[in-house]
Amino acid sequence: MTGDRERYEMLTEAYRVLSDPKQRELYDRQFEIQQTQALTIFLSKEFTDGIEAESKIRIGLLCLLYAKRRANPDFAALSLLDLENLMAFPREHLWFAIWYLKAKR
């Protein structure tokens, strides 16, 4: 057998749970309860006010992406919605910061 047996078993279990309507409903309820809350650092005035606020947003984005990559290298993605929820910033502010970081390469 080739491949990762542990990952295969995890995916098989996920499929079993999500394909059963009752278990799927329980999963969906649990997910709603655990939805991402904004991290308190991003809610503080020190983070959002002042001339350096834009650079702090960029640093915050990089920190979140770094932490996600470090925690799960195989699935290191964060959607724009995830970032909005974690940082409590409107998408327009995040788009500019993402554009800036991509352009700065």
C-alpha positions as CSV (number, residue, x, y, z in Angstrom):
1,M,0.0,0.0,0.0
2,T,1.3,3.5,-0.8
3,G,0.2,6.7,0.7
4,D,-0.6,7.9,4.1
5,R,-2.8,5.5,6.0
6,E,-3.6,7.9,8.8
7,R,-4.7,10.6,6.4
8,Y,-6.8,8.0,4.5
9,E,-8.6,6.9,7.6
10,M,-9.2,10.5,8.6
11,L,-10.7,11.3,5.2
12,T,-12.8,8.2,5.3
13,E,-14.2,9.1,8.8
14,A,-14.9,12.7,7.6
15,Y,-16.8,11.3,4.6
16,R,-18.8,8.9,6.8
17,V,-19.8,11.7,9.2
18,L,-20.6,14.3,6.5
19,S,-22.6,11.9,4.3
20,D,-25.0,10.9,7.3
21,P,-27.7,13.6,7.5
22,K,-28.0,13.5,11.3
23,Q,-24.3,13.5,12.0
24,R,-23.9,16.3,9.4
25,E,-26.4,18.4,11.3
26,L,-24.5,17.9,14.5
27,Y,-21.3,18.8,12.7
28,D,-22.8,21.9,11.3
29,R,-24.1,23.0,14.7
30,Q,-20.7,22.5,16.3
31,F,-19.1,24.5,13.5
32,E,-21.5,27.4,14.0
33,I,-20.6,27.5,17.7
34,Q,-16.9,27.4,17.0
35,Q,-17.0,30.1,14.3
36,T,-14.0,32.3,14.3
37,Q,-14.0,35.3,16.7
38,A,-11.9,38.4,16.1
39,L,-8.6,38.2,18.0
40,T,-8.4,40.9,20.7
41,I,-5.1,42.3,19.5
42,F,-6.8,43.5,16.3
43,L,-9.6,45.2,18.3
44,S,-7.2,47.4,20.3
45,K,-6.7,51.1,19.5
46,E,-3.0,50.7,19.5
47,F,-3.4,48.4,16.5
48,T,-6.0,50.3,14.5
49,D,-5.1,54.0,15.2
50,G,-2.2,56.1,14.2
51,I,0.1,56.6,11.2
52,E,1.4,53.0,11.4
53,A,-2.0,51.4,11.3
54,E,-1.6,50.2,7.7
55,S,1.7,48.6,8.3
56,K,0.3,46.9,11.4
57,I,-2.5,45.4,9.3
58,R,0.1,44.0,6.9
59,I,2.2,42.6,9.8
60,G,-1.0,41.1,11.3
61,L,-1.8,39.4,7.9
62,L,1.7,38.0,7.7
63,C,1.5,36.7,11.3
64,L,-1.8,35.0,10.7
65,L,-0.6,33.4,7.5
66,Y,2.7,32.3,9.2
67,A,0.9,30.8,12.1
68,K,-1.5,28.9,9.8
69,R,1.4,27.6,7.7
70,R,3.3,26.5,10.8
71,A,0.3,24.8,12.3
72,N,-0.7,22.9,9.2
73,P,1.8,23.0,6.3
74,D,-0.4,20.8,4.1
75,F,-3.4,23.2,4.3
76,A,-2.0,26.6,5.0
77,A,-4.8,28.6,3.4
78,L,-6.9,31.4,5.0
79,S,-9.8,32.8,3.0
80,L,-10.5,36.5,2.9
81,L,-13.6,35.7,5.1
82,D,-11.3,34.0,7.6
83,L,-9.1,37.0,7.7
84,E,-12.0,39.4,8.0
85,N,-13.3,37.4,11.0
86,L,-10.0,37.1,12.7
87,M,-8.9,40.7,12.2
88,A,-12.3,42.5,12.4
89,F,-11.3,44.6,9.4
90,P,-13.5,45.2,6.4
91,R,-12.5,43.3,3.2
92,E,-11.6,46.6,1.5
93,H,-8.9,47.3,4.0
94,L,-7.6,43.7,3.7
95,W,-7.6,43.8,-0.1
96,F,-5.3,46.9,-0.1
97,A,-2.9,45.3,2.4
98,I,-2.8,42.0,0.4
99,W,-2.3,44.0,-2.8
100,Y,0.6,45.9,-1.2
101,L,2.2,42.7,0.1
102,K,1.9,41.0,-3.3
103,A,3.3,44.0,-5.1
104,K,6.2,44.3,-2.8
105,R,7.7,40.9,-3.6
